[in-house]
Amino acid sequence: MLILTRKTNEKIIIGDGITISVIEVRGDQVRIGVDAPKSVKVYREEVFAAIKAENQAAAASRTALPSIDFLTR
């Protein structure tokens, strides 16, 4: 893991199209801005975990469709 120290209004550049900006530091909270192409999905960790869990639950609840034999009709 790369650990960086930044001050308010300083930025971190990731690749060619992603910029992370420190907007504000207040106590133990840091507000950041993420500028990324629309093709890059950006989630807070807890939201990503909830989406992943929901997708896994949906995949597990899928039931197989009954087979239909058109030749016997």
Backbone atoms as SQL, in Angstrom:
CREATE TABLE atoms (id INTEGER PRIMARY KEY, chain TEXT, resi INTEGER, resn TEXT, atom TEXT, x REAL, y REAL, z REAL);
INSERT INTO atoms VALUES
  (1, 'A', 1, 'MET', 'N', 0.839, -1.171, 0.000),
  (2, 'A', 1, 'MET', 'CA', 0.000, 0.000, 0.000),
  (3, 'A', 1, 'MET', 'C', 0.887, 1.239, 0.000),
  (4, 'A', 2, 'LEU', 'N', 0.594, 2.139, -0.894),
  (5, 'A', 2, 'LEU', 'CA', 1.293, 3.413, -0.943),
  (6, 'A', 2, 'LEU', 'C', 0.601, 4.375, 0.019),
  (7, 'A', 3, 'ILE', 'N', 1.342, 4.991, 0.894),
  (8, 'A', 3, 'ILE', 'CA', 0.789, 5.947, 1.850),
  (9, 'A', 3, 'ILE', 'C', 1.374, 7.312, 1.538),
  (10, 'A', 4, 'LEU', 'N', 0.491, 8.285, 1.318),
  (11, 'A', 4, 'LEU', 'CA', 0.904, 9.632, 0.957),
  (12, 'A', 4, 'LEU', 'C', 0.364, 10.636, 1.963),
  (13, 'A', 5, 'THR', 'N', 1.071, 11.716, 2.154),
  (14, 'A', 5, 'THR', 'CA', 0.602, 12.813, 2.981),
  (15, 'A', 5, 'THR', 'C', 0.268, 13.969, 2.053),
  (16, 'A', 6, 'ARG', 'N', -0.921, 14.525, 2.197),
  (17, 'A', 6, 'ARG', 'CA', -1.366, 15.638, 1.374),
  (18, 'A', 6, 'ARG', 'C', -2.012, 16.684, 2.269),
  (19, 'A', 7, 'LYS', 'N', -1.956, 17.908, 1.829),
  (20, 'A', 7, 'LYS', 'CA', -2.611, 19.008, 2.526),
  (21, 'A', 7, 'LYS', 'C', -3.840, 19.425, 1.732),
  (22, 'A', 8, 'THR', 'N', -4.678, 20.253, 2.340),
  (23, 'A', 8, 'THR', 'CA', -5.862, 20.762, 1.653),
  (24, 'A', 8, 'THR', 'C', -5.463, 21.381, 0.321),
  (25, 'A', 9, 'ASN', 'N', -6.250, 21.086, -0.695),
  (26, 'A', 9, 'ASN', 'CA', -6.069, 21.549, -2.080),
  (27, 'A', 9, 'ASN', 'C', -4.928, 20.859, -2.818),
  (28, 'A', 10, 'GLU', 'N', -4.262, 19.878, -2.205),
  (29, 'A', 10, 'GLU', 'CA', -3.254, 19.101, -2.919),
  (30, 'A', 10, 'GLU', 'C', -3.928, 17.886, -3.541),
  (31, 'A', 11, 'LYS', 'N', -3.301, 17.334, -4.570),
  (32, 'A', 11, 'LYS', 'CA', -3.925, 16.264, -5.344),
  (33, 'A', 11, 'LYS', 'C', -3.021, 15.048, -5.482),
  (34, 'A', 12, 'ILE', 'N', -3.651, 13.953, -5.838),
  (35, 'A', 12, 'ILE', 'CA', -2.970, 12.711, -6.189),
  (36, 'A', 12, 'ILE', 'C', -3.491, 12.327, -7.565),
  (37, 'A', 13, 'ILE', 'N', -2.589, 11.994, -8.475),
  (38, 'A', 13, 'ILE', 'CA', -2.958, 11.601, -9.830),
  (39, 'A', 13, 'ILE', 'C', -2.773, 10.094, -9.952),
  (40, 'A', 14, 'ILE', 'N', -3.802, 9.410, -10.462),
  (41, 'A', 14, 'ILE', 'CA', -3.738, 7.968, -10.691),
  (42, 'A', 14, 'ILE', 'C', -3.917, 7.736, -12.185),
  (43, 'A', 15, 'GLY', 'N', -2.897, 7.195, -12.808),
  (44, 'A', 15, 'GLY', 'CA', -2.960, 6.933, -14.244),
  (45, 'A', 15, 'GLY', 'C', -3.163, 8.210, -15.031),
  (46, 'A', 16, 'ASP', 'N', -3.863, 8.068, -16.168),
  (47, 'A', 16, 'ASP', 'CA', -4.072, 9.213, -17.046),
  (48, 'A', 16, 'ASP', 'C', -5.353, 9.982, -16.758),
  (49, 'A', 17, 'GLY', 'N', -6.297, 9.384, -16.021),
  (50, 'A', 17, 'GLY', 'CA', -7.594, 10.034, -15.942),
  (51, 'A', 17, 'GLY', 'C', -8.222, 10.172, -14.579),
  (52, 'A', 18, 'ILE', 'N', -7.507, 9.859, -13.509),
  (53, 'A', 18, 'ILE', 'CA', -8.118, 9.912, -12.183),
  (54, 'A', 18, 'ILE', 'C', -7.321, 10.860, -11.297),
  (55, 'A', 19, 'THR', 'N', -8.028, 11.805, -10.697),
  (56, 'A', 19, 'THR', 'CA', -7.407, 12.762, -9.787),
  (57, 'A', 19, 'THR', 'C', -8.157, 12.728, -8.461),
  (58, 'A', 20, 'ILE', 'N', -7.423, 12.585, -7.369),
  (59, 'A', 20, 'ILE', 'CA', -7.972, 12.630, -6.018),
  (60, 'A', 20, 'ILE', 'C', -7.529, 13.948, -5.408),
  (61, 'A', 21, 'SER', 'N', -8.482, 14.750, -4.935),
  (62, 'A', 21, 'SER', 'CA', -8.178, 16.057, -4.340),
  (63, 'A', 21, 'SER', 'C', -8.581, 16.073, -2.875),
  (64, 'A', 22, 'VAL', 'N', -7.727, 16.621, -2.026),
  (65, 'A', 22, 'VAL', 'CA', -8.072, 16.828, -0.622),
  (66, 'A', 22, 'VAL', 'C', -8.847, 18.138, -0.559),
  (67, 'A', 23, 'ILE', 'N', -10.099, 18.065, -0.186),
  (68, 'A', 23, 'ILE', 'CA', -10.965, 19.231, -0.150),
  (69, 'A', 23, 'ILE', 'C', -10.898, 19.926, 1.206),
  (70, 'A', 24, 'GLU', 'N', -10.952, 19.113, 2.268),
  (71, 'A', 24, 'GLU', 'CA', -11.000, 19.698, 3.611),
  (72, 'A', 24, 'GLU', 'C', -10.547, 18.659, 4.630),
  (73, 'A', 25, 'VAL', 'N', -9.851, 19.110, 5.639),
  (74, 'A', 25, 'VAL', 'CA', -9.480, 18.263, 6.775),
  (75, 'A', 25, 'VAL', 'C', -10.082, 18.917, 8.007),
  (76, 'A', 26, 'ARG', 'N', -10.934, 18.152, 8.700),
  (77, 'A', 26, 'ARG', 'CA', -11.590, 18.680, 9.893),
  (78, 'A', 26, 'ARG', 'C', -11.573, 17.589, 10.966),
  (79, 'A', 27, 'GLY', 'N', -10.751, 17.783, 11.993),
  (80, 'A', 27, 'GLY', 'CA', -10.645, 16.764, 13.041),
  (81, 'A', 27, 'GLY', 'C', -10.114, 15.472, 12.463),
  (82, 'A', 28, 'ASP', 'N', -10.873, 14.379, 12.656),
  (83, 'A', 28, 'ASP', 'CA', -10.443, 13.076, 12.150),
  (84, 'A', 28, 'ASP', 'C', -11.110, 12.711, 10.827),
  (85, 'A', 29, 'GLN', 'N', -11.723, 13.701, 10.171),
  (86, 'A', 29, 'GLN', 'CA', -12.362, 13.447, 8.882),
  (87, 'A', 29, 'GLN', 'C', -11.667, 14.220, 7.773),
  (88, 'A', 30, 'VAL', 'N', -11.588, 13.577, 6.623),
  (89, 'A', 30, 'VAL', 'CA', -10.995, 14.194, 5.445),
  (90, 'A', 30, 'VAL', 'C', -12.033, 14.137, 4.328),
  (91, 'A', 31, 'ARG', 'N', -12.315, 15.266, 3.724),
  (92, 'A', 31, 'ARG', 'CA', -13.204, 15.301, 2.563),
  (93, 'A', 31, 'ARG', 'C', -12.327, 15.264, 1.320),
  (94, 'A', 32, 'ILE', 'N', -12.636, 14.323, 0.440),
  (95, 'A', 32, 'ILE', 'CA', -11.862, 14.200, -0.788),
  (96, 'A', 32, 'ILE', 'C', -12.790, 14.328, -1.986),
  (97, 'A', 33, 'GLY', 'N', -12.218, 14.744, -3.092),
  (98, 'A', 33, 'GLY', 'CA', -12.932, 14.775, -4.362),
  (99, 'A', 33, 'GLY', 'C', -12.271, 13.809, -5.314),
  (100, 'A', 34, 'VAL', 'N', -13.081, 13.126, -6.099),
  (101, 'A', 34, 'VAL', 'CA', -12.559, 12.169, -7.074),
  (102, 'A', 34, 'VAL', 'C', -13.019, 12.615, -8.456),
  (103, 'A', 35, 'ASP', 'N', -12.082, 12.850, -9.328),
  (104, 'A', 35, 'ASP', 'CA', -12.378, 13.195, -10.711),
  (105, 'A', 35, 'ASP', 'C', -11.912, 12.016, -11.552),
  (106, 'A', 36, 'ALA', 'N', -12.870, 11.327, -12.175),
  (107, 'A', 36, 'ALA', 'CA', -12.550, 10.131, -12.955),
  (108, 'A', 36, 'ALA', 'C', -13.467, 10.062, -14.165),
  (109, 'A', 37, 'PRO', 'N', -13.043, 9.358, -15.201),
  (110, 'A', 37, 'PRO', 'CA', -13.923, 9.173, -16.362),
  (111, 'A', 37, 'PRO', 'C', -15.205, 8.453, -15.959),
  (112, 'A', 38, 'LYS', 'N', -16.282, 8.708, -16.692),
  (113, 'A', 38, 'LYS', 'CA', -17.563, 8.060, -16.375),
  (114, 'A', 38, 'LYS', 'C', -17.479, 6.542, -16.452),
  (115, 'A', 39, 'SER', 'N', -16.537, 6.022, -17.215),
  (116, 'A', 39, 'SER', 'CA', -16.399, 4.571, -17.344),
  (117, 'A', 39, 'SER', 'C', -15.790, 3.932, -16.092),
  (118, 'A', 40, 'VAL', 'N', -15.247, 4.743, -15.190),
  (119, 'A', 40, 'VAL', 'CA', -14.650, 4.235, -13.955),
  (120, 'A', 40, 'VAL', 'C', -15.669, 4.395, -12.828),
  (121, 'A', 41, 'LYS', 'N', -16.069, 3.290, -12.244),
  (122, 'A', 41, 'LYS', 'CA', -17.014, 3.343, -11.135),
  (123, 'A', 41, 'LYS', 'C', -16.256, 3.646, -9.846),
  (124, 'A', 42, 'VAL', 'N', -16.765, 4.585, -9.062),
  (125, 'A', 42, 'VAL', 'CA', -16.138, 4.981, -7.808),
  (126, 'A', 42, 'VAL', 'C', -17.166, 4.816, -6.704),
  (127, 'A', 43, 'TYR', 'N', -16.857, 3.995, -5.701),
  (128, 'A', 43, 'TYR', 'CA', -17.769, 3.716, -4.596),
  (129, 'A', 43, 'TYR', 'C', -17.055, 3.904, -3.268),
  (130, 'A', 44, 'ARG', 'N', -17.813, 4.284, -2.241),
  (131, 'A', 44, 'ARG', 'CA', -17.304, 4.173, -0.877),
  (132, 'A', 44, 'ARG', 'C', -17.241, 2.681, -0.562),
  (133, 'A', 45, 'GLU', 'N', -16.316, 2.285, 0.282),
  (134, 'A', 45, 'GLU', 'CA', -16.111, 0.864, 0.566),
  (135, 'A', 45, 'GLU', 'C', -17.377, 0.172, 1.058),
  (136, 'A', 46, 'GLU', 'N', -18.117, 0.809, 1.968),
  (137, 'A', 46, 'GLU', 'CA', -19.315, 0.171, 2.523),
  (138, 'A', 46, 'GLU', 'C', -20.413, 0.029, 1.471),
  (139, 'A', 47, 'VAL', 'N', -20.499, 0.953, 0.534),
  (140, 'A', 47, 'VAL', 'CA', -21.483, 0.839, -0.545),
  (141, 'A', 47, 'VAL', 'C', -21.082, -0.295, -1.482),
  (142, 'A', 48, 'PHE', 'N', -19.803, -0.380, -1.818),
  (143, 'A', 48, 'PHE', 'CA', -19.320, -1.457, -2.677),
  (144, 'A', 48, 'PHE', 'C', -19.589, -2.823, -2.042),
  (145, 'A', 49, 'ALA', 'N', -19.350, -2.944, -0.738),
  (146, 'A', 49, 'ALA', 'CA', -19.598, -4.206, -0.031),
  (147, 'A', 49, 'ALA', 'C', -21.078, -4.568, -0.077),
  (148, 'A', 50, 'ALA', 'N', -21.960, -3.585, 0.083),
  (149, 'A', 50, 'ALA', 'CA', -23.406, -3.847, 0.036),
  (150, 'A', 50, 'ALA', 'C', -23.833, -4.284, -1.365),
  (151, 'A', 51, 'ILE', 'N', -23.306, -3.646, -2.396),
  (152, 'A', 51, 'ILE', 'CA', -23.620, -4.027, -3.776),
  (153, 'A', 51, 'ILE', 'C', -23.150, -5.444, -4.046),
  (154, 'A', 52, 'LYS', 'N', -21.933, -5.748, -3.605),
  (155, 'A', 52, 'LYS', 'CA', -21.374, -7.085, -3.807),
  (156, 'A', 52, 'LYS', 'C', -22.220, -8.153, -3.105),
  (157, 'A', 53, 'ALA', 'N', -22.616, -7.883, -1.859),
  (158, 'A', 53, 'ALA', 'CA', -23.442, -8.833, -1.109),
  (159, 'A', 53, 'ALA', 'C', -24.804, -9.024, -1.776),
  (160, 'A', 54, 'GLU', 'N', -25.388, -7.940, -2.262),
  (161, 'A', 54, 'GLU', 'CA', -26.684, -8.027, -2.936),
  (162, 'A', 54, 'GLU', 'C', -26.570, -8.835, -4.222),
  (163, 'A', 55, 'ASN', 'N', -25.505, -8.633, -4.975),
  (164, 'A', 55, 'ASN', 'CA', -25.294, -9.400, -6.207),
  (165, 'A', 55, 'ASN', 'C', -25.091, -10.884, -5.906),
  (166, 'A', 56, 'GLN', 'N', -24.344, -11.186, -4.842),
  (167, 'A', 56, 'GLN', 'CA', -24.122, -12.588, -4.473),
  (168, 'A', 56, 'GLN', 'C', -25.432, -13.239, -4.026),
  (169, 'A', 57, 'ALA', 'N', -26.251, -12.498, -3.282),
  (170, 'A', 57, 'ALA', 'CA', -27.535, -13.040, -2.835),
  (171, 'A', 57, 'ALA', 'C', -28.455, -13.290, -4.028),
  (172, 'A', 58, 'ALA', 'N', -28.460, -12.382, -4.986),
  (173, 'A', 58, 'ALA', 'CA', -29.289, -12.551, -6.173),
  (174, 'A', 58, 'ALA', 'C', -28.837, -13.757, -6.986),
  (175, 'A', 59, 'ALA', 'N', -27.530, -13.936, -7.111),
  (176, 'A', 59, 'ALA', 'CA', -27.004, -15.078, -7.870),
  (177, 'A', 59, 'ALA', 'C', -27.333, -16.393, -7.172),
  (178, 'A', 60, 'ALA', 'N', -27.293, -16.394, -5.843),
  (179, 'A', 60, 'ALA', 'CA', -27.580, -17.614, -5.090),
  (180, 'A', 60, 'ALA', 'C', -29.062, -17.972, -5.125),
  (181, 'A', 61, 'SER', 'N', -29.924, -16.983, -5.290),
  (182, 'A', 61, 'SER', 'CA', -31.367, -17.245, -5.247),
  (183, 'A', 61, 'SER', 'C', -31.938, -17.627, -6.600),
  (184, 'A', 62, 'ARG', 'N', -31.125, -17.574, -7.637),
  (185, 'A', 62, 'ARG', 'CA', -31.606, -17.974, -8.960),
  (186, 'A', 62, 'ARG', 'C', -31.927, -19.457, -8.948),
  (187, 'A', 63, 'THR', 'N', -33.069, -19.789, -9.501),
  (188, 'A', 63, 'THR', 'CA', -33.435, -21.201, -9.601),
  (189, 'A', 63, 'THR', 'C', -33.409, -21.596, -11.068),
  (190, 'A', 64, 'ALA', 'N', -33.094, -22.828, -11.307),
  (191, 'A', 64, 'ALA', 'CA', -33.038, -23.318, -12.674),
  (192, 'A', 64, 'ALA', 'C', -34.440, -23.382, -13.245),
  (193, 'A', 65, 'LEU', 'N', -34.581, -23.002, -14.507),
  (194, 'A', 65, 'LEU', 'CA', -35.870, -23.094, -15.167),
  (195, 'A', 65, 'LEU', 'C', -36.181, -24.561, -15.462),
  (196, 'A', 66, 'PRO', 'N', -37.445, -24.942, -15.344),
  (197, 'A', 66, 'PRO', 'CA', -37.780, -26.335, -15.658),
  (198, 'A', 66, 'PRO', 'C', -37.516, -26.608, -17.135),
  (199, 'A', 67, 'SER', 'N', -37.085, -27.806, -17.424),
  (200, 'A', 67, 'SER', 'CA', -36.817, -28.150, -18.820),
  (201, 'A', 67, 'SER', 'C', -38.140, -28.393, -19.536),
  (202, 'A', 68, 'ILE', 'N', -38.225, -27.960, -20.759),
  (203, 'A', 68, 'ILE', 'CA', -39.433, -28.136, -21.558),
  (204, 'A', 68, 'ILE', 'C', -39.047, -28.965, -22.757),
  (205, 'A', 69, 'ASP', 'N', -39.737, -30.057, -22.913),
  (206, 'A', 69, 'ASP', 'CA', -39.458, -30.950, -24.032),
  (207, 'A', 69, 'ASP', 'C', -40.525, -30.734, -25.098),
  (208, 'A', 70, 'PHE', 'N', -40.178, -29.982, -26.133),
  (209, 'A', 70, 'PHE', 'CA', -41.136, -29.661, -27.190),
  (210, 'A', 70, 'PHE', 'C', -41.407, -30.867, -28.079),
  (211, 'A', 71, 'LEU', 'N', -40.561, -31.860, -28.064),
  (212, 'A', 71, 'LEU', 'CA', -40.742, -32.999, -28.938),
  (213, 'A', 71, 'LEU', 'C', -41.841, -33.940, -28.480),
  (214, 'A', 72, 'THR', 'N', -42.223, -33.898, -27.192),
  (215, 'A', 72, 'THR', 'CA', -43.228, -34.843, -26.680),
  (216, 'A', 72, 'THR', 'C', -44.629, -34.300, -26.806),
  (217, 'A', 73, 'ARG', 'N', -44.803, -33.123, -27.277),
  (218, 'A', 73, 'ARG', 'CA', -46.150, -32.545, -27.400),
  (219, 'A', 73, 'ARG', 'C', -46.732, -32.838, -28.736);
